[in-house]
Amino acid sequence: MKYIDTHAHLNLSNFSDDALTVAKKCADEEVVVINVGTNAYTSTQAVALTEETDNCYAIIGLHPTQAIPGARDGDDVSSTGTAEVFDTDFYQSLADNKKVVGVGECGFDYYQTSEGYTPKDSYARQEQAFIAQIAFANERNLPLMIHTRGPKPGKESPTGRSVYQDVYEVLKQYAKVPFNIHFYAGTCEEAARFFELGGTISFTGVITFAKEYEVVVKNVPLERLHAETDCPFVAPIPFRGKRCEPWMVQEVYKKIALIKGVPEEVVREQLLTNARAQYSLSL
């Protein structure tokens, strides 16, 4: 395998009819896929895909919006509308699968809101789920997949700080394992603080069409980067307007190489090395 999509969602309902077909196309394109859970149902689906494919791995956990009653993010089919509590026993039953390589996606999401819950109430529920998953990861020596999303334009966060600052403080206090800040949209300075804690960041296809990411891509060390699609969302150029699929991660590799001004093969080999180390993959 030549490429790794470190954050995909073939386990969501967008792929309910053809997840295995897409996974096969990824294998043909020499792409390894790590499917990330958002709740108990999609985590189970991610693990099921590992058992039916050779090139799929799973990360299991609870998305921050799933800890808030009524909040939805990404997949209404699997969202029950009620808050899910991180059930250690249930997730341990999934973690027994040897192709489970991480915990998450957990963290903070200030964008999605729930009627009847104040921002501070939502924050408290998300923090509880976040800390529980960190403890779970620490005990099993599994890396964390971190979700960070700030408030809607014109709105303030429940803490008055950036989502990256809030995530940093929790990780600094509790995490004893490596972590990845997926779909990174912060600054170089914020990234450097995560690197000091042993973390990495990853970029999606957004970097192929949004120039505001280029400063960070250009300036952070290649050894601290991963490529992802976050499919079915944000398809890269030249696939804008289509459902994003994991094999499209190759376009993210190409754009990183272009921004950094280094050969594509150098980027490909280094990102493969990074993913092997982060997720203990023998590829």
KOLBAVO-473576 format. One record per residue (C-alpha): residue in one letter; x, y, z; residue number from 1. Coordinates in steps of 0.5 Angstrom, whole numbers. Layout:
<r><guse>a</guse><X>X</X><Y>Y</Y><Z>Z</Z><bavo>NUM</bavo></r>
...
This chain:
<r><guse>m</guse><X>0</X><Y>0</Y><Z>0</Z><bavo>1</bavo></r>
<r><guse>k</guse><X>3</X><Y>7</Y><Z>-2</Z><bavo>2</bavo></r>
<r><guse>y</guse><X>-2</X><Y>12</Y><Z>2</Z><bavo>3</bavo></r>
<r><guse>i</guse><X>-6</X><Y>12</Y><Z>8</Z><bavo>4</bavo></r>
<r><guse>d</guse><X>-13</X><Y>16</Y><Z>9</Z><bavo>5</bavo></r>
<r><guse>t</guse><X>-12</X><Y>17</Y><Z>17</Z><bavo>6</bavo></r>
<r><guse>h</guse><X>-19</X><Y>19</Y><Z>18</Z><bavo>7</bavo></r>
<r><guse>a</guse><X>-25</X><Y>17</Y><Z>14</Z><bavo>8</bavo></r>
<r><guse>h</guse><X>-32</X><Y>15</Y><Z>15</Z><bavo>9</bavo></r>
<r><guse>l</guse><X>-34</X><Y>9</Y><Z>10</Z><bavo>10</bavo></r>
<r><guse>n</guse><X>-38</X><Y>7</Y><Z>17</Z><bavo>11</bavo></r>
<r><guse>l</guse><X>-43</X><Y>13</Y><Z>15</Z><bavo>12</bavo></r>
<r><guse>s</guse><X>-50</X><Y>12</Y><Z>12</Z><bavo>13</bavo></r>
<r><guse>n</guse><X>-47</X><Y>15</Y><Z>6</Z><bavo>14</bavo></r>
<r><guse>f</guse><X>-44</X><Y>9</Y><Z>4</Z><bavo>15</bavo></r>
<r><guse>s</guse><X>-49</X><Y>4</Y><Z>7</Z><bavo>16</bavo></r>
<r><guse>d</guse><X>-50</X><Y>1</Y><Z>0</Z><bavo>17</bavo></r>
<r><guse>d</guse><X>-43</X><Y>1</Y><Z>-3</Z><bavo>18</bavo></r>
<r><guse>a</guse><X>-38</X><Y>1</Y><Z>3</Z><bavo>19</bavo></r>
<r><guse>l</guse><X>-34</X><Y>-5</Y><Z>1</Z><bavo>20</bavo></r>
<r><guse>t</guse><X>-34</X><Y>-3</Y><Z>-6</Z><bavo>21</bavo></r>
<r><guse>v</guse><X>-31</X><Y>3</Y><Z>-5</Z><bavo>22</bavo></r>
<r><guse>a</guse><X>-26</X><Y>0</Y><Z>0</Z><bavo>23</bavo></r>
<r><guse>k</guse><X>-24</X><Y>-5</Y><Z>-6</Z><bavo>24</bavo></r>
<r><guse>k</guse><X>-23</X><Y>1</Y><Z>-10</Z><bavo>25</bavo></r>
<r><guse>c</guse><X>-18</X><Y>4</Y><Z>-5</Z><bavo>26</bavo></r>
<r><guse>a</guse><X>-15</X><Y>-3</Y><Z>-5</Z><bavo>27</bavo></r>
<r><guse>d</guse><X>-14</X><Y>-2</Y><Z>-12</Z><bavo>28</bavo></r>
<r><guse>e</guse><X>-11</X><Y>5</Y><Z>-11</Z><bavo>29</bavo></r>
<r><guse>e</guse><X>-6</X><Y>2</Y><Z>-6</Z><bavo>30</bavo></r>
<r><guse>v</guse><X>-10</X><Y>6</Y><Z>0</Z><bavo>31</bavo></r>
<r><guse>v</guse><X>-10</X><Y>4</Y><Z>7</Z><bavo>32</bavo></r>
<r><guse>v</guse><X>-17</X><Y>7</Y><Z>10</Z><bavo>33</bavo></r>
<r><guse>i</guse><X>-18</X><Y>8</Y><Z>18</Z><bavo>34</bavo></r>
<r><guse>n</guse><X>-25</X><Y>9</Y><Z>19</Z><bavo>35</bavo></r>
<r><guse>v</guse><X>-27</X><Y>13</Y><Z>25</Z><bavo>36</bavo></r>
<r><guse>g</guse><X>-33</X><Y>12</Y><Z>30</Z><bavo>37</bavo></r>
<r><guse>t</guse><X>-38</X><Y>17</Y><Z>32</Z><bavo>38</bavo></r>
<r><guse>n</guse><X>-42</X><Y>13</Y><Z>37</Z><bavo>39</bavo></r>
<r><guse>a</guse><X>-43</X><Y>6</Y><Z>39</Z><bavo>40</bavo></r>
<r><guse>y</guse><X>-47</X><Y>4</Y><Z>32</Z><bavo>41</bavo></r>
<r><guse>t</guse><X>-42</X><Y>7</Y><Z>27</Z><bavo>42</bavo></r>
<r><guse>s</guse><X>-36</X><Y>5</Y><Z>31</Z><bavo>43</bavo></r>
<r><guse>t</guse><X>-39</X><Y>-2</Y><Z>31</Z><bavo>44</bavo></r>
<r><guse>q</guse><X>-39</X><Y>-1</Y><Z>23</Z><bavo>45</bavo></r>
<r><guse>a</guse><X>-32</X><Y>1</Y><Z>23</Z><bavo>46</bavo></r>
<r><guse>v</guse><X>-30</X><Y>-5</Y><Z>26</Z><bavo>47</bavo></r>
<r><guse>a</guse><X>-34</X><Y>-9</Y><Z>22</Z><bavo>48</bavo></r>
<r><guse>l</guse><X>-31</X><Y>-6</Y><Z>16</Z><bavo>49</bavo></r>
<r><guse>t</guse><X>-24</X><Y>-9</Y><Z>18</Z><bavo>50</bavo></r>
<r><guse>e</guse><X>-27</X><Y>-16</Y><Z>19</Z><bavo>51</bavo></r>
<r><guse>e</guse><X>-29</X><Y>-16</Y><Z>11</Z><bavo>52</bavo></r>
<r><guse>t</guse><X>-23</X><Y>-12</Y><Z>8</Z><bavo>53</bavo></r>
<r><guse>d</guse><X>-15</X><Y>-13</Y><Z>8</Z><bavo>54</bavo></r>
<r><guse>n</guse><X>-14</X><Y>-5</Y><Z>8</Z><bavo>55</bavo></r>
<r><guse>c</guse><X>-19</X><Y>-2</Y><Z>13</Z><bavo>56</bavo></r>
<r><guse>y</guse><X>-17</X><Y>-1</Y><Z>20</Z><bavo>57</bavo></r>
<r><guse>a</guse><X>-22</X><Y>3</Y><Z>26</Z><bavo>58</bavo></r>
<r><guse>i</guse><X>-22</X><Y>8</Y><Z>31</Z><bavo>59</bavo></r>
<r><guse>i</guse><X>-27</X><Y>7</Y><Z>36</Z><bavo>60</bavo></r>
<r><guse>g</guse><X>-31</X><Y>13</Y><Z>40</Z><bavo>61</bavo></r>
<r><guse>l</guse><X>-36</X><Y>18</Y><Z>41</Z><bavo>62</bavo></r>
<r><guse>h</guse><X>-36</X><Y>25</Y><Z>37</Z><bavo>63</bavo></r>
<r><guse>p</guse><X>-37</X><Y>31</Y><Z>42</Z><bavo>64</bavo></r>
<r><guse>t</guse><X>-44</X><Y>32</Y><Z>39</Z><bavo>65</bavo></r>
<r><guse>q</guse><X>-46</X><Y>25</Y><Z>40</Z><bavo>66</bavo></r>
<r><guse>a</guse><X>-46</X><Y>27</Y><Z>48</Z><bavo>67</bavo></r>
<r><guse>i</guse><X>-51</X><Y>32</Y><Z>47</Z><bavo>68</bavo></r>
<r><guse>p</guse><X>-58</X><Y>31</Y><Z>47</Z><bavo>69</bavo></r>
<r><guse>g</guse><X>-61</X><Y>33</Y><Z>40</Z><bavo>70</bavo></r>
<r><guse>a</guse><X>-55</X><Y>35</Y><Z>37</Z><bavo>71</bavo></r>
<r><guse>r</guse><X>-53</X><Y>32</Y><Z>30</Z><bavo>72</bavo></r>
<r><guse>d</guse><X>-47</X><Y>32</Y><Z>26</Z><bavo>73</bavo></r>
<r><guse>g</guse><X>-45</X><Y>28</Y><Z>20</Z><bavo>74</bavo></r>
<r><guse>d</guse><X>-50</X><Y>22</Y><Z>20</Z><bavo>75</bavo></r>
<r><guse>d</guse><X>-57</X><Y>23</Y><Z>22</Z><bavo>76</bavo></r>
<r><guse>v</guse><X>-59</X><Y>15</Y><Z>21</Z><bavo>77</bavo></r>
<r><guse>s</guse><X>-54</X><Y>13</Y><Z>27</Z><bavo>78</bavo></r>
<r><guse>s</guse><X>-56</X><Y>19</Y><Z>31</Z><bavo>79</bavo></r>
<r><guse>t</guse><X>-61</X><Y>17</Y><Z>36</Z><bavo>80</bavo></r>
<r><guse>g</guse><X>-62</X><Y>25</Y><Z>38</Z><bavo>81</bavo></r>
<r><guse>t</guse><X>-61</X><Y>23</Y><Z>45</Z><bavo>82</bavo></r>
<r><guse>a</guse><X>-54</X><Y>24</Y><Z>49</Z><bavo>83</bavo></r>
<r><guse>e</guse><X>-50</X><Y>18</Y><Z>49</Z><bavo>84</bavo></r>
<r><guse>v</guse><X>-45</X><Y>16</Y><Z>55</Z><bavo>85</bavo></r>
<r><guse>f</guse><X>-38</X><Y>13</Y><Z>53</Z><bavo>86</bavo></r>
<r><guse>d</guse><X>-39</X><Y>6</Y><Z>55</Z><bavo>87</bavo></r>
<r><guse>t</guse><X>-33</X><Y>3</Y><Z>57</Z><bavo>88</bavo></r>
<r><guse>d</guse><X>-35</X><Y>-4</Y><Z>57</Z><bavo>89</bavo></r>
<r><guse>f</guse><X>-38</X><Y>-4</Y><Z>50</Z><bavo>90</bavo></r>
<r><guse>y</guse><X>-32</X><Y>0</Y><Z>47</Z><bavo>91</bavo></r>
<r><guse>q</guse><X>-28</X><Y>-5</Y><Z>50</Z><bavo>92</bavo></r>
<r><guse>s</guse><X>-31</X><Y>-11</Y><Z>47</Z><bavo>93</bavo></r>
<r><guse>l</guse><X>-30</X><Y>-7</Y><Z>40</Z><bavo>94</bavo></r>
<r><guse>a</guse><X>-22</X><Y>-5</Y><Z>42</Z><bavo>95</bavo></r>
<r><guse>d</guse><X>-21</X><Y>-13</Y><Z>43</Z><bavo>96</bavo></r>
<r><guse>n</guse><X>-21</X><Y>-13</Y><Z>35</Z><bavo>97</bavo></r>
<r><guse>k</guse><X>-13</X><Y>-12</Y><Z>33</Z><bavo>98</bavo></r>
<r><guse>k</guse><X>-15</X><Y>-8</Y><Z>27</Z><bavo>99</bavo></r>
<r><guse>v</guse><X>-17</X><Y>-2</Y><Z>32</Z><bavo>100</bavo></r>
<r><guse>v</guse><X>-12</X><Y>3</Y><Z>32</Z><bavo>101</bavo></r>
<r><guse>g</guse><X>-14</X><Y>9</Y><Z>36</Z><bavo>102</bavo></r>
<r><guse>v</guse><X>-20</X><Y>12</Y><Z>40</Z><bavo>103</bavo></r>
<r><guse>g</guse><X>-24</X><Y>18</Y><Z>38</Z><bavo>104</bavo></r>
<r><guse>e</guse><X>-26</X><Y>22</Y><Z>35</Z><bavo>105</bavo></r>
<r><guse>c</guse><X>-27</X><Y>26</Y><Z>41</Z><bavo>106</bavo></r>
<r><guse>g</guse><X>-26</X><Y>33</Y><Z>43</Z><bavo>107</bavo></r>
<r><guse>f</guse><X>-30</X><Y>39</Y><Z>43</Z><bavo>108</bavo></r>
<r><guse>d</guse><X>-35</X><Y>42</Y><Z>38</Z><bavo>109</bavo></r>
<r><guse>y</guse><X>-38</X><Y>49</Y><Z>39</Z><bavo>110</bavo></r>
<r><guse>y</guse><X>-41</X><Y>49</Y><Z>32</Z><bavo>111</bavo></r>
<r><guse>q</guse><X>-47</X><Y>44</Y><Z>33</Z><bavo>112</bavo></r>
<r><guse>t</guse><X>-52</X><Y>46</Y><Z>39</Z><bavo>113</bavo></r>
<r><guse>s</guse><X>-58</X><Y>43</Y><Z>42</Z><bavo>114</bavo></r>
<r><guse>e</guse><X>-65</X><Y>46</Y><Z>44</Z><bavo>115</bavo></r>
<r><guse>g</guse><X>-65</X><Y>47</Y><Z>51</Z><bavo>116</bavo></r>
<r><guse>y</guse><X>-58</X><Y>46</Y><Z>53</Z><bavo>117</bavo></r>
<r><guse>t</guse><X>-54</X><Y>52</Y><Z>54</Z><bavo>118</bavo></r>
<r><guse>p</guse><X>-47</X><Y>52</Y><Z>51</Z><bavo>119</bavo></r>
<r><guse>k</guse><X>-44</X><Y>51</Y><Z>58</Z><bavo>120</bavo></r>
<r><guse>d</guse><X>-48</X><Y>45</Y><Z>59</Z><bavo>121</bavo></r>
<r><guse>s</guse><X>-46</X><Y>42</Y><Z>52</Z><bavo>122</bavo></r>
<r><guse>y</guse><X>-39</X><Y>44</Y><Z>54</Z><bavo>123</bavo></r>
<r><guse>a</guse><X>-39</X><Y>40</Y><Z>61</Z><bavo>124</bavo></r>
<r><guse>r</guse><X>-42</X><Y>34</Y><Z>57</Z><bavo>125</bavo></r>
<r><guse>q</guse><X>-37</X><Y>34</Y><Z>52</Z><bavo>126</bavo></r>
<r><guse>e</guse><X>-32</X><Y>35</Y><Z>57</Z><bavo>127</bavo></r>
<r><guse>q</guse><X>-34</X><Y>29</Y><Z>61</Z><bavo>128</bavo></r>
<r><guse>a</guse><X>-34</X><Y>24</Y><Z>54</Z><bavo>129</bavo></r>
<r><guse>f</guse><X>-27</X><Y>27</Y><Z>52</Z><bavo>130</bavo></r>
<r><guse>i</guse><X>-24</X><Y>26</Y><Z>59</Z><bavo>131</bavo></r>
<r><guse>a</guse><X>-27</X><Y>19</Y><Z>59</Z><bavo>132</bavo></r>
<r><guse>q</guse><X>-24</X><Y>17</Y><Z>52</Z><bavo>133</bavo></r>
<r><guse>i</guse><X>-17</X><Y>19</Y><Z>54</Z><bavo>134</bavo></r>
<r><guse>a</guse><X>-17</X><Y>15</Y><Z>60</Z><bavo>135</bavo></r>
<r><guse>f</guse><X>-20</X><Y>9</Y><Z>56</Z><bavo>136</bavo></r>
<r><guse>a</guse><X>-14</X><Y>11</Y><Z>51</Z><bavo>137</bavo></r>
<r><guse>n</guse><X>-9</X><Y>11</Y><Z>56</Z><bavo>138</bavo></r>
<r><guse>e</guse><X>-11</X><Y>5</Y><Z>59</Z><bavo>139</bavo></r>
<r><guse>r</guse><X>-10</X><Y>1</Y><Z>53</Z><bavo>140</bavo></r>
<r><guse>n</guse><X>-4</X><Y>5</Y><Z>50</Z><bavo>141</bavo></r>
<r><guse>l</guse><X>-8</X><Y>7</Y><Z>44</Z><bavo>142</bavo></r>
<r><guse>p</guse><X>-7</X><Y>14</Y><Z>40</Z><bavo>143</bavo></r>
<r><guse>l</guse><X>-13</X><Y>19</Y><Z>41</Z><bavo>144</bavo></r>
<r><guse>m</guse><X>-17</X><Y>22</Y><Z>35</Z><bavo>145</bavo></r>
<r><guse>i</guse><X>-19</X><Y>29</Y><Z>36</Z><bavo>146</bavo></r>
<r><guse>h</guse><X>-24</X><Y>33</Y><Z>34</Z><bavo>147</bavo></r>
<r><guse>t</guse><X>-24</X><Y>41</Y><Z>34</Z><bavo>148</bavo></r>
<r><guse>r</guse><X>-29</X><Y>45</Y><Z>31</Z><bavo>149</bavo></r>
<r><guse>g</guse><X>-30</X><Y>53</Y><Z>34</Z><bavo>150</bavo></r>
<r><guse>p</guse><X>-37</X><Y>56</Y><Z>34</Z><bavo>151</bavo></r>
<r><guse>k</guse><X>-41</X><Y>59</Y><Z>29</Z><bavo>152</bavo></r>
<r><guse>p</guse><X>-39</X><Y>66</Y><Z>26</Z><bavo>153</bavo></r>
<r><guse>g</guse><X>-41</X><Y>71</Y><Z>31</Z><bavo>154</bavo></r>
<r><guse>k</guse><X>-42</X><Y>67</Y><Z>37</Z><bavo>155</bavo></r>
<r><guse>e</guse><X>-37</X><Y>66</Y><Z>43</Z><bavo>156</bavo></r>
<r><guse>s</guse><X>-34</X><Y>59</Y><Z>45</Z><bavo>157</bavo></r>
<r><guse>p</guse><X>-37</X><Y>57</Y><Z>52</Z><bavo>158</bavo></r>
<r><guse>t</guse><X>-31</X><Y>58</Y><Z>55</Z><bavo>159</bavo></r>
<r><guse>g</guse><X>-29</X><Y>65</Y><Z>52</Z><bavo>160</bavo></r>
<r><guse>r</guse><X>-23</X><Y>61</Y><Z>49</Z><bavo>161</bavo></r>
<r><guse>s</guse><X>-21</X><Y>58</Y><Z>42</Z><bavo>162</bavo></r>
<r><guse>v</guse><X>-23</X><Y>51</Y><Z>41</Z><bavo>163</bavo></r>
<r><guse>y</guse><X>-16</X><Y>49</Y><Z>40</Z><bavo>164</bavo></r>
<r><guse>q</guse><X>-14</X><Y>52</Y><Z>47</Z><bavo>165</bavo></r>
<r><guse>d</guse><X>-19</X><Y>48</Y><Z>51</Z><bavo>166</bavo></r>
<r><guse>v</guse><X>-17</X><Y>42</Y><Z>47</Z><bavo>167</bavo></r>
<r><guse>y</guse><X>-10</X><Y>43</Y><Z>49</Z><bavo>168</bavo></r>
<r><guse>e</guse><X>-11</X><Y>44</Y><Z>56</Z><bavo>169</bavo></r>
<r><guse>v</guse><X>-15</X><Y>38</Y><Z>57</Z><bavo>170</bavo></r>
<r><guse>l</guse><X>-10</X><Y>34</Y><Z>53</Z><bavo>171</bavo></r>
<r><guse>k</guse><X>-4</X><Y>37</Y><Z>57</Z><bavo>172</bavo></r>
<r><guse>q</guse><X>-8</X><Y>35</Y><Z>64</Z><bavo>173</bavo></r>
<r><guse>y</guse><X>-10</X><Y>28</Y><Z>62</Z><bavo>174</bavo></r>
<r><guse>a</guse><X>-7</X><Y>25</Y><Z>56</Z><bavo>175</bavo></r>
<r><guse>k</guse><X>-1</X><Y>20</Y><Z>56</Z><bavo>176</bavo></r>
<r><guse>v</guse><X>-1</X><Y>17</Y><Z>49</Z><bavo>177</bavo></r>
<r><guse>p</guse><X>0</X><Y>21</Y><Z>42</Z><bavo>178</bavo></r>
<r><guse>f</guse><X>-6</X><Y>24</Y><Z>39</Z><bavo>179</bavo></r>
<r><guse>n</guse><X>-8</X><Y>27</Y><Z>32</Z><bavo>180</bavo></r>
<r><guse>i</guse><X>-12</X><Y>34</Y><Z>31</Z><bavo>181</bavo></r>
<r><guse>h</guse><X>-16</X><Y>32</Y><Z>25</Z><bavo>182</bavo></r>
<r><guse>f</guse><X>-18</X><Y>37</Y><Z>20</Z><bavo>183</bavo></r>
<r><guse>y</guse><X>-13</X><Y>42</Y><Z>23</Z><bavo>184</bavo></r>
<r><guse>a</guse><X>-15</X><Y>49</Y><Z>22</Z><bavo>185</bavo></r>
<r><guse>g</guse><X>-11</X><Y>53</Y><Z>27</Z><bavo>186</bavo></r>
<r><guse>t</guse><X>-5</X><Y>57</Y><Z>27</Z><bavo>187</bavo></r>
<r><guse>c</guse><X>2</X><Y>55</Y><Z>27</Z><bavo>188</bavo></r>
<r><guse>e</guse><X>3</X><Y>57</Y><Z>34</Z><bavo>189</bavo></r>
<r><guse>e</guse><X>-3</X><Y>53</Y><Z>36</Z><bavo>190</bavo></r>
<r><guse>a</guse><X>0</X><Y>47</Y><Z>32</Z><bavo>191</bavo></r>
<r><guse>a</guse><X>7</X><Y>48</Y><Z>36</Z><bavo>192</bavo></r>
<r><guse>r</guse><X>4</X><Y>47</Y><Z>42</Z><bavo>193</bavo></r>
<r><guse>f</guse><X>1</X><Y>41</Y><Z>40</Z><bavo>194</bavo></r>
<r><guse>f</guse><X>7</X><Y>38</Y><Z>38</Z><bavo>195</bavo></r>
<r><guse>e</guse><X>10</X><Y>39</Y><Z>45</Z><bavo>196</bavo></r>
<r><guse>l</guse><X>5</X><Y>35</Y><Z>48</Z><bavo>197</bavo></r>
<r><guse>g</guse><X>7</X><Y>29</Y><Z>43</Z><bavo>198</bavo></r>
<r><guse>g</guse><X>1</X><Y>30</Y><Z>38</Z><bavo>199</bavo></r>
<r><guse>t</guse><X>0</X><Y>31</Y><Z>30</Z><bavo>200</bavo></r>
<r><guse>i</guse><X>-4</X><Y>34</Y><Z>26</Z><bavo>201</bavo></r>
<r><guse>s</guse><X>-8</X><Y>32</Y><Z>19</Z><bavo>202</bavo></r>
<r><guse>f</guse><X>-11</X><Y>36</Y><Z>13</Z><bavo>203</bavo></r>
<r><guse>t</guse><X>-16</X><Y>34</Y><Z>9</Z><bavo>204</bavo></r>
<r><guse>g</guse><X>-18</X><Y>36</Y><Z>1</Z><bavo>205</bavo></r>
<r><guse>v</guse><X>-20</X><Y>43</Y><Z>4</Z><bavo>206</bavo></r>
<r><guse>i</guse><X>-13</X><Y>45</Y><Z>3</Z><bavo>207</bavo></r>
<r><guse>t</guse><X>-13</X><Y>44</Y><Z>-5</Z><bavo>208</bavo></r>
<r><guse>f</guse><X>-18</X><Y>50</Y><Z>-6</Z><bavo>209</bavo></r>
<r><guse>a</guse><X>-18</X><Y>54</Y><Z>1</Z><bavo>210</bavo></r>
<r><guse>k</guse><X>-11</X><Y>58</Y><Z>1</Z><bavo>211</bavo></r>
<r><guse>e</guse><X>-12</X><Y>60</Y><Z>8</Z><bavo>212</bavo></r>
<r><guse>y</guse><X>-9</X><Y>53</Y><Z>10</Z><bavo>213</bavo></r>
<r><guse>e</guse><X>-2</X><Y>54</Y><Z>6</Z><bavo>214</bavo></r>
<r><guse>v</guse><X>2</X><Y>58</Y><Z>11</Z><bavo>215</bavo></r>
<r><guse>v</guse><X>1</X><Y>52</Y><Z>16</Z><bavo>216</bavo></r>
<r><guse>v</guse><X>2</X><Y>47</Y><Z>11</Z><bavo>217</bavo></r>
<r><guse>k</guse><X>8</X><Y>50</Y><Z>9</Z><bavo>218</bavo></r>
<r><guse>n</guse><X>11</X><Y>51</Y><Z>16</Z><bavo>219</bavo></r>
<r><guse>v</guse><X>10</X><Y>45</Y><Z>20</Z><bavo>220</bavo></r>
<r><guse>p</guse><X>15</X><Y>40</Y><Z>20</Z><bavo>221</bavo></r>
<r><guse>l</guse><X>13</X><Y>34</Y><Z>15</Z><bavo>222</bavo></r>
<r><guse>e</guse><X>14</X><Y>29</Y><Z>20</Z><bavo>223</bavo></r>
<r><guse>r</guse><X>8</X><Y>32</Y><Z>24</Z><bavo>224</bavo></r>
<r><guse>l</guse><X>3</X><Y>31</Y><Z>19</Z><bavo>225</bavo></r>
<r><guse>h</guse><X>-2</X><Y>26</Y><Z>16</Z><bavo>226</bavo></r>
<r><guse>a</guse><X>-7</X><Y>26</Y><Z>10</Z><bavo>227</bavo></r>
<r><guse>e</guse><X>-14</X><Y>25</Y><Z>11</Z><bavo>228</bavo></r>
<r><guse>t</guse><X>-21</X><Y>26</Y><Z>7</Z><bavo>229</bavo></r>
<r><guse>d</guse><X>-26</X><Y>26</Y><Z>13</Z><bavo>230</bavo></r>
<r><guse>c</guse><X>-30</X><Y>23</Y><Z>7</Z><bavo>231</bavo></r>
<r><guse>p</guse><X>-36</X><Y>23</Y><Z>5</Z><bavo>232</bavo></r>
<r><guse>f</guse><X>-35</X><Y>31</Y><Z>6</Z><bavo>233</bavo></r>
<r><guse>v</guse><X>-30</X><Y>36</Y><Z>3</Z><bavo>234</bavo></r>
<r><guse>a</guse><X>-28</X><Y>32</Y><Z>-3</Z><bavo>235</bavo></r>
<r><guse>p</guse><X>-21</X><Y>35</Y><Z>-6</Z><bavo>236</bavo></r>
<r><guse>i</guse><X>-20</X><Y>38</Y><Z>-13</Z><bavo>237</bavo></r>
<r><guse>p</guse><X>-22</X><Y>36</Y><Z>-18</Z><bavo>238</bavo></r>
<r><guse>f</guse><X>-27</X><Y>32</Y><Z>-15</Z><bavo>239</bavo></r>
<r><guse>r</guse><X>-31</X><Y>38</Y><Z>-12</Z><bavo>240</bavo></r>
<r><guse>g</guse><X>-39</X><Y>37</Y><Z>-12</Z><bavo>241</bavo></r>
<r><guse>k</guse><X>-38</X><Y>29</Y><Z>-11</Z><bavo>242</bavo></r>
<r><guse>r</guse><X>-38</X><Y>25</Y><Z>-5</Z><bavo>243</bavo></r>
<r><guse>c</guse><X>-31</X><Y>24</Y><Z>-2</Z><bavo>244</bavo></r>
<r><guse>e</guse><X>-28</X><Y>17</Y><Z>-2</Z><bavo>245</bavo></r>
<r><guse>p</guse><X>-22</X><Y>15</Y><Z>1</Z><bavo>246</bavo></r>
<r><guse>w</guse><X>-18</X><Y>14</Y><Z>-5</Z><bavo>247</bavo></r>
<r><guse>m</guse><X>-18</X><Y>21</Y><Z>-6</Z><bavo>248</bavo></r>
<r><guse>v</guse><X>-13</X><Y>22</Y><Z>-1</Z><bavo>249</bavo></r>
<r><guse>q</guse><X>-8</X><Y>22</Y><Z>-6</Z><bavo>250</bavo></r>
<r><guse>e</guse><X>-10</X><Y>29</Y><Z>-8</Z><bavo>251</bavo></r>
<r><guse>v</guse><X>-8</X><Y>31</Y><Z>-1</Z><bavo>252</bavo></r>
<r><guse>y</guse><X>-1</X><Y>28</Y><Z>-1</Z><bavo>253</bavo></r>
<r><guse>k</guse><X>0</X><Y>32</Y><Z>-8</Z><bavo>254</bavo></r>
<r><guse>k</guse><X>-2</X><Y>39</Y><Z>-5</Z><bavo>255</bavo></r>
<r><guse>i</guse><X>2</X><Y>38</Y><Z>1</Z><bavo>256</bavo></r>
<r><guse>a</guse><X>8</X><Y>37</Y><Z>-4</Z><bavo>257</bavo></r>
<r><guse>l</guse><X>6</X><Y>43</Y><Z>-8</Z><bavo>258</bavo></r>
<r><guse>i</guse><X>6</X><Y>47</Y><Z>-2</Z><bavo>259</bavo></r>
<r><guse>k</guse><X>12</X><Y>45</Y><Z>1</Z><bavo>260</bavo></r>
<r><guse>g</guse><X>16</X><Y>45</Y><Z>-5</Z><bavo>261</bavo></r>
<r><guse>v</guse><X>18</X><Y>38</Y><Z>-4</Z><bavo>262</bavo></r>
<r><guse>p</guse><X>18</X><Y>32</Y><Z>-9</Z><bavo>263</bavo></r>
<r><guse>e</guse><X>11</X><Y>28</Y><Z>-8</Z><bavo>264</bavo></r>
<r><guse>e</guse><X>15</X><Y>21</Y><Z>-7</Z><bavo>265</bavo></r>
<r><guse>v</guse><X>18</X><Y>25</Y><Z>-1</Z><bavo>266</bavo></r>
<r><guse>v</guse><X>11</X><Y>27</Y><Z>2</Z><bavo>267</bavo></r>
<r><guse>r</guse><X>8</X><Y>20</Y><Z>1</Z><bavo>268</bavo></r>
<r><guse>e</guse><X>14</X><Y>16</Y><Z>4</Z><bavo>269</bavo></r>
<r><guse>q</guse><X>14</X><Y>21</Y><Z>10</Z><bavo>270</bavo></r>
<r><guse>l</guse><X>7</X><Y>21</Y><Z>11</Z><bavo>271</bavo></r>
<r><guse>l</guse><X>7</X><Y>13</Y><Z>11</Z><bavo>272</bavo></r>
<r><guse>t</guse><X>12</X><Y>13</Y><Z>16</Z><bavo>273</bavo></r>
<r><guse>n</guse><X>8</X><Y>18</Y><Z>20</Z><bavo>274</bavo></r>
<r><guse>a</guse><X>2</X><Y>14</Y><Z>20</Z><bavo>275</bavo></r>
<r><guse>r</guse><X>6</X><Y>7</Y><Z>21</Z><bavo>276</bavo></r>
<r><guse>a</guse><X>9</X><Y>10</Y><Z>28</Z><bavo>277</bavo></r>
<r><guse>q</guse><X>2</X><Y>14</Y><Z>30</Z><bavo>278</bavo></r>
<r><guse>y</guse><X>-2</X><Y>8</Y><Z>29</Z><bavo>279</bavo></r>
<r><guse>s</guse><X>3</X><Y>2</Y><Z>30</Z><bavo>280</bavo></r>
<r><guse>l</guse><X>1</X><Y>-1</Y><Z>23</Z><bavo>281</bavo></r>
<r><guse>s</guse><X>5</X><Y>-6</Y><Z>20</Z><bavo>282</bavo></r>
<r><guse>l</guse><X>5</X><Y>-4</Y><Z>12</Z><bavo>283</bavo></r>
